Amino acid sequence: MTTHTHYSPNGGIVVLDAVQLELMLRKVLLEAQAEALRTLPMAQQTEVRFYSRKEAARKLGVSLPTLAKKVRSGKLQYKSMGKRILFTDAHLSAMA
């Protein structure tokens, strides 16, 4: 049986076999991964907000017919979900 010597933080020596060492390493790696995910910048964790035609028109300060003209002319990008036409903040800010 192969053993590995590990020096614990309190100064003691712990002898581990290969299985125990693997479990200990997995635990340390999972803790490090969890910490990395907790510290991700909020910009990487935000969700995309979708706006209806009515909401988009209100945000842009235009009427629904004007919004429809901008969509048809290609001046305003959108996301199609089924029969619905939706807009994101990125779509609307590009138009403003």
Protein Blocks (a to p, Z undefined) as FASTA:
>chain_A
ZZdddddfkopacdddfklmmmmmmmmmmmmmmmmmmmgcfklmpccddddfklmmmmno
pafklmmmmmmnopagcddehjbccddfklmmmmZZ
